[in-house]
Amino acid sequence: MAKIIAVVGSTGVQGGGLARAILADPNGGFSVRAITRDPSKDNAKALAAKGAEVVSANLDDVESLKKAFAGVHGVFGVTNFWEHFSAEKEKAQAKNIADAAKAAGVKHVVWSTLEDTRQFMTPDDKRMPILQEKYRVPHFDAKAEANAFFSGVPSTMLVTSFYWDNLYMFGLAPKKGDDGVYAWAFPMGNAKLAGIAGEDIGKSAYGIFKAGQQYIGKTVGIAGEFLTIEQMGQTLAKNLGLGSVKYNAVEPDVYRSWGFPGADEMGNMFQADRDFEKQMMANRNLDEARTLNPALQTFDQFVTKNKEKIVAAANPAPAPVSQ
Ligand SMILES: NC(=O)c1ccc[n+]([C@@H]2O[C@H](COP(=O)([O-])OP(=O)(O)OC[C@H]3O[C@@H](n4cnc5c(N)ncnc54)[C@H](OP(=O)(O)O)[C@@H]3O)[C@@H](O)[C@H]2O)c1
């Protein structure tokens, strides 16, 4: 009988990638229990149509998770910082996943995490502000703190990377300026950013469940490629016919001052990626990512595959002019 994997975030990028990877491999020995708060949403229905069992549960309600995890072999756990922007809430939700997995006697949890950026700086380091009272990059640091909840559960800590999908999902694609030149701005200097196709995170998680025992108790960091913003711009220009992409390497303070929701969080994140480039790369292993997921995409492949979406994001429709 197939081993059931309960996939938290099944309607999203990471969990969706895992659910689709399992469903695409009917003889792989695993089946999907797709967790969502709303089984009637299109992404949940699409998984059901492909053979997933869709089960309703809420990360804020540990009892709902205990029911959803009953009888499963594995759990993929992910929390969504960007829905509420709260490190404390993210930790509480992660604790609920861990507690429910313990109660259900789950054999293998893969927890989607990131590193604690505070390890790179002394508490009195002034290069970036402290956010939410005690964090440098709350959505990184909180996930890393949450790792401790999983002690006592057979688990693998999966350290993920910046999704290239952010180009079209998070509005980060270069945009055409008044001078007709595409441009984008990041506080990354000439540092390399560890990036990955979002879909490949789920595929790697599937590789971990398939490998099983050998990954229990381990931390695995994955990325598709390490690239400078300049290199990414060159790939975009080449594949999308944008002419060239101008990179404005702004300072992190400037980026944080732009004031869009999460500007301080993202400014700190990119600064951590820039200032601690070597550590970020050391925490991620491209070869292991490819072993877990032989279909691991390069940025070039990702851009070619998602050309239309990225071009649309680079050329947003002008706002309607009011009469
Ligand atoms: N963007 C990046 O570059 C990047 C890189 C590394 C890590 N991350 C991390 O990835 C996380 C988000 O993952 P994602 O991108 O896969 O998510 P996503 O595509 O934004 O979708 C969010 C998923 O989380 C589920 N969810 C949220 N709140 C829930 C709740 N209270 N109960 C049950 N399910 C809940 C949603 O399910 P329903 O709505 O169907 O209930 C949905 O499936 C963030 O914490 C972020 O820090 C992002």
The ligand as a Tripos MOL2 file, in Angstrom:
@<TRIPOS>MOLECULE
LIG
   48    52     1     0     0
SMALL
NO_CHARGES

@<TRIPOS>ATOM
      1 N1          9.3390   33.4000   -2.1190 N.am      1 LIG1
      2 C1         10.5550   32.9320   -1.8830 C.2       1 LIG1
      3 O1         11.5150   33.2090   -2.5830 O.2       1 LIG1
      4 C2         10.7710   32.0020   -0.7220 C.ar      1 LIG1
      5 C3         12.0190   31.3660   -0.6020 C.ar      1 LIG1
      6 C4         12.2300   30.5090    0.4700 C.ar      1 LIG1
      7 C5         11.2170   30.3290    1.3970 C.ar      1 LIG1
      8 N2         10.0210   30.9690    1.2400 N.ar      1 LIG1
      9 C6          8.9870   30.7550    2.2370 C.3       1 LIG1
     10 O2          7.9240   30.0540    1.6570 O.3       1 LIG1
     11 C7          6.7870   30.2250    2.5110 C.3       1 LIG1
     12 C8          5.5320   30.2000    1.6750 C.3       1 LIG1
     13 O3          5.4860   28.9920    0.9530 O.3       1 LIG1
     14 P1          4.8590   28.9580   -0.5160 P.3       1 LIG1
     15 O4          5.5380   30.0020   -1.3470 O.co2     1 LIG1
     16 O5          4.8810   27.5590   -0.9710 O.co2     1 LIG1
     17 O6          3.3830   29.4540   -0.2010 O.3       1 LIG1
     18 P2          2.2890   30.0860   -1.1580 P.3       1 LIG1
     19 O7          2.4700   29.6410   -2.5620 O.co2     1 LIG1
     20 O8          2.1930   31.5470   -0.8680 O.co2     1 LIG1
     21 O9          0.9670   29.4140   -0.5750 O.3       1 LIG1
     22 C9          0.7190   29.4140    0.8170 C.3       1 LIG1
     23 C10         0.3060   28.0200    1.2240 C.3       1 LIG1
     24 O10         0.2540   27.9610    2.6460 O.3       1 LIG1
     25 C11        -1.0060   27.4510    3.0320 C.3       1 LIG1
     26 N3         -1.3910   28.0780    4.2910 N.ar      1 LIG1
     27 C12        -1.1470   29.3420    4.6870 C.ar      1 LIG1
     28 N4         -1.6880   29.5660    5.8890 N.ar      1 LIG1
     29 C13        -2.2910   28.4070    6.2720 C.ar      1 LIG1
     30 C14        -3.0300   28.0360    7.4060 C.ar      1 LIG1
     31 N5         -3.2540   28.8860    8.4180 N.pl3     1 LIG1
     32 N6         -3.4840   26.7710    7.4650 N.ar      1 LIG1
     33 C15        -3.2670   25.8960    6.4490 C.ar      1 LIG1
     34 N7         -2.5710   26.2050    5.3500 N.ar      1 LIG1
     35 C16        -2.0990   27.4550    5.2550 C.ar      1 LIG1
     36 C17        -1.9510   27.8540    1.9230 C.3       1 LIG1
     37 O11        -3.0460   26.9690    1.9260 O.3       1 LIG1
     38 P3         -4.5890   27.3930    1.7140 P.3       1 LIG1
     39 O12        -4.6090   28.8690    1.4120 O.co2     1 LIG1
     40 O13        -5.0530   26.5520    0.5650 O.co2     1 LIG1
     41 O14        -5.2370   27.0580    2.9930 O.co2     1 LIG1
     42 C18        -1.0690   27.6830    0.6840 C.3       1 LIG1
     43 O15        -1.0780   26.3520    0.2460 O.3       1 LIG1
     44 C19         7.0000   31.5490    3.2430 C.3       1 LIG1
     45 O16         7.0130   31.3650    4.6350 O.3       1 LIG1
     46 C20         8.3550   32.0350    2.7350 C.3       1 LIG1
     47 O17         9.1300   32.6110    3.7580 O.3       1 LIG1
     48 C21         9.7780   31.7690    0.1920 C.ar      1 LIG1
@<TRIPOS>BOND
     1     1     2 1
     2     2     3 2
     3     2     4 1
     4     4     5 ar
     5     4    48 ar
     6     5     6 ar
     7     6     7 ar
     8     7     8 ar
     9     8     9 1
    10     8    48 ar
    11     9    10 1
    12     9    46 1
    13    10    11 1
    14    11    12 1
    15    11    44 1
    16    12    13 1
    17    13    14 1
    18    14    15 2
    19    14    16 1
    20    14    17 1
    21    17    18 1
    22    18    19 2
    23    18    20 1
    24    18    21 1
    25    21    22 1
    26    22    23 1
    27    23    24 1
    28    23    42 1
    29    24    25 1
    30    25    26 1
    31    25    36 1
    32    26    27 ar
    33    26    35 ar
    34    27    28 ar
    35    28    29 ar
    36    29    30 ar
    37    29    35 ar
    38    30    31 1
    39    30    32 ar
    40    32    33 ar
    41    33    34 ar
    42    34    35 ar
    43    36    37 1
    44    36    42 1
    45    37    38 1
    46    38    39 2
    47    38    40 1
    48    38    41 1
    49    42    43 1
    50    44    45 1
    51    44    46 1
    52    46    47 1
@<TRIPOS>SUBSTRUCTURE
     1 LIG1         1 GROUP 0 **** ****
